[in-house]
């Protein structure tokens, strides 16, 4: 089976949902919430949630999640896009039956079926999302980090991420039912037991996964843990895991290259400060991409670089990169 993991990159490309920092700024109306921008989204949430709770014991951290859910719902309600023109429709036309998404919205569902309607929820879970999915068209879409219709399920903060990992780990490593000295995941991979139905994380060990529009920064602790644990099983039990995981890289180091050159600004004090800030940002971005690729490859993930040196010429560079990824998906080059 083939599975597609989709992140917020496609929403940003379609200019539907902004970046994390813009989402926090535009959506959250809780008094005392202040975006620092120098922190990861997880730390932004934790810092603000703790400050708000300390300042006013009548407030709840869930107020932040409700604001985000309401903001996304309003975007969906007001959206007048021609779905045939944007990347979501193109993606869903070639997507496999099963999709995983870290997005809280329902744009994938709407692209798969313009008449998509909310039916009964797939799970009674209100906090975690072990088996949270929506069916639309010919697709089943798992909202692995929660969904807007259930604001409390929106995965933000270390407590939520670590709690999710705890649930996943305890299930995969529990003792096999009828096999002495075996654990559940091993029994599943050997065919002795069945996976728990509709739990999305089994796909990381059993099916080929293709990752698109997902930055995979350090905050995505549950995904990194699954990649680590898969690599650990591959090393401990050679031949037990044979699936592929492919990551489409749509960012390049030069995306953050300073606009000015050293020769042009070295004698201008004000421009020098701006150049130094831009150059530091470029170096951090470059190192982050390099280290991410190194770790992905160490975890036996195949990284496909969708960037080109001339992407900045004649149009949106990210549109070009996503188009290359879609072409590979649609032609079956990697599927």
N, C-alpha and C positions, 0 to 999 in steps of 0.2 A: 504494500500500500504506500501511496505517496501522500505527504502531509505538507501544508504550507503554513509557515509561521509569519504573521504580518504585524508590523509595528506602526507607530504613528507617522513614520516618514511619508507614507502615501497620503495621509491627511494633510500634511504640511505641503507636499507637492501640489495637491489640488487646491490649496489655500482654503481649506474648510476649517481645520482645527489648528491653532497656532502651536508654537513650541511650549514646553513645560513652563518656562518663566512667564511667557505671555499669557498662558492659561491661568496661572496663579494670579497674575496682575488683573486680568480682565474678569475672572470668574468669582474669585473669593471676596466676599463683602463683609466678612467677619471683622469686627473692630479689633485692631491690634495686629492684623496680619500684614507683614512687611517683607517683600521679596528682596533678598540680598544679592542674588544673581551670581555670587562667588561660590555658592554651594551647590551640591547635587540636589535634584528634586527631592530625594529622600530626606536629606538633611534640612532642606528648606521647610518641608512639612513638619519634621520633628521639632525643629527650633521654634517655629511659630506655634505649633500645637501646645508645646510645653509653656511657652510664654503666655499664651491666651488662657490656659487653664490656671496658671499661677496667679494671673491678674484678676480673674473673675471665675469663681467656682460654679456659677450658673451656666457657664459656657461648656460646650462639649467639642472634642476634636472632630466628631462626626459632622458638626456644622460646616466644616471646611469641605468635606466630601459631598454634602448636600448641595453646596454652592456650585461645585464642579459639575455634578450631575445635572443640576438645573440649567447651567450654562450650555452644556452639550445638548440637552433636550431642546432648548430654544433654537440652537443652530439647526438641528434636524427639522424642526417644525417650520422654520423659515426658508429652508433650502429650496431653491428653484432651479437647481442645476439640471442640465441635460445629461443624464447618466451615461449616454453613449459617447460623450466627449471626454470624459475624465478617466483617470487611471483606474478607479475602482471597477468600473464596468469592464475595461480591458482585462483587468486582472481576473475578475470573476468568470469571464468567458473562457479562460484557459486553466483556471484553478482546479485542483483535485477536489474530491468530494469532502475531504476533511480539512478544515482550516483551524489554526490556533491564532488568537490575536490578543495582544496586551492592551488593545484599545477598549475603552469603556463604551464607545458609541456603537451605532448600528448601521454605519454607512456601507459596510460590506454586505449586510443583509439587504439593504435597500438597493444596492447595485445588482445583487443576484436576482432580486424579484422586486420590481417597482411597486407591487401591491403587497409588499411584506406587511404582515400584521402580527402583533404580539399575541401569542397563545399562552397556554399555561407554562409557567416556568419549569425548567428541566430539573430543578433542585430546590429543596427547602433551605439550603444554606443561606445564611444572611451575612456571614463574615467571609468565609473562605470560598474558593471557587474550584473545588476538585472536579466537579462534574457539571459546570455551568455552561450551557450551550443554547443556541437558537438554531432552528432549521429554517432555511430560506432557499427557494428554488431547489436545486439538486445538491445543496451543500449543508453540512453541519458545521457551525462556527462556534468554537469554544472560546469563551471570554475568560481567559486564564487569570486575569488580574481584576476581575469584577466587571460590573456593567452599570450603566447609568440608571436603569430601572430599579436597582437595589443599591442605593448610595453607600450603605454600610459595607458592601462588598468591594468597593474601590480600594485597590491595594496601594497604600501609601504608608511610609514609615517603616522603621526597622522591626517593630513589633509584628506588623502584619506580614512582612516578607519572611521573617524568621519563623513565625507561626506556620506559614504555608510550607516552608521547607521541613519543619518538624513533622507535619502531617504526612507529607510525601515520603520522607525518609522512614518513618515508622511503618508505613504500609509496605514499602518495597523491601525492607530488611526484616520484617516479622518472620517468624518460623513458618515454614511450609506446613500445610495442614496434615499431610499423610506421608511426608518424607523426613526421616530422621536426619538431623544435622544439616538440613538445607534451609535456605531462606527463600521467601516468596518469589522475588524477582528471578532468581536462578531457576526455580521450579517452573515459572512461566516460560522462560526462554528455552528450557529443555522440553517443554510440552507436557509437564506433569500437572500443571494447574493452569486455569484460565485467569487472565487479568480481570480486575474488578471492572465491570461494564462502565463505559463512558467516563473513565478517568483519563484525562488528556496526557498525563506524564508518561504513560507506558509507551507512547509513540516514540519517545526519544531512544528507546532500546529495541523497538521492533520494526519500525517503519522508516523509510527515507524521508528526511525533513529538509525543507528548503526555506531559508530565512531571508526575508526581504523587508526593507523599510524599518529596520530595527537596529538602533545604534549600539546595543549591547554594552552600555557603560557599566561601571562598577555597581551601580544601584540595582541592576537586574540580578539580584542574588539567587533567586530560585532557578533561573535559566543557567547561570554559571555553575550552580551546584549540580544540576542534572548533567551538564556536559562533563564536569569533573567526575561524577560517579560513573557515568558511562565509560569514560577513559580508564577509570580504576578497574571496572569489571573486564574490560578488554585486556588489560595487563594481567590481571589475576587469573582469568579464564580465557586463554587464547582460543579464538574461533567461536566463542559463545555468542558474541554480538557481531553481526555482519551488515547492519544497516548503514546508510550514508547520511551525513549531515552536511549540507552545503550552505554557505553564507555568501550572499551577494553584497559586496562592499560597494557603496555608492558615495563614499567620502574619500577625498584625496588630501595629502599634506598641503598641496598648493592652494587649496580652497581658502586657507587663512594667511596666505603670503602677504606681507606688507604692501600697501598700495604704492608707497614711495620707495625709492632706492637710497642706499646710504650715500652715494655720491651727490644726490640731489638735496639732501637735507643736513649733511654733517655740519654745516656752518650756521644752521638756523636752530637756535635753542628751543623754541616752542615746537617746531616740527620734529626735532630730535626726541623730545619726550613722547610725542605721539607715535613716532616710529619705534621707539624702544618698547612701548606697550604692545603695539601690533606685532613686533618681532617675537616678543615673549609669548604672546598668544599663539603665534605660528609654531614656535618650537614645542609648546605644550601639546598642541593639536597633532603635530607630526609624531612626537614620541608616543602619544596615546594610541594612535592608529598602528604604529609599529608594534607596540606591546600587545595590543589586542589581537593582532594577526598572529604573533608568536604564540600567544596562549591558546587561541583557537586551534592552530595547527598542532600544538602539543596535546590538545584534547581530541585529535583526530577529526577535526572539522576542515573540510575543503573550502578554502576562501577563493571566490571568483571575483576578480577586480573588474568592475564595470566602468571604471574611470579611464579617461584618455587625456593626454596633455593639452589638447586643443578644445576641451569641453567648454571653455569660457567664451569661445568665439561663436557669434551668430546664434544667440538663443540661450534658453535656460539649461544650464549644465546638468542639473539634476533630472530634468525631463529626458535628456539624452541617455543618462545612465540607467534610469528606470526602464526606458525603452529597450536598452540592450538586455537587461535582465528579463523583461517580458518576452523578448524574441527567443532567448535561450529556453525559457520555460515552455513557450508555445511550440517551438520546433522540436522539443524533446532532447535538446543537446545535453541537458543535465538531468532531465527527468527520465 
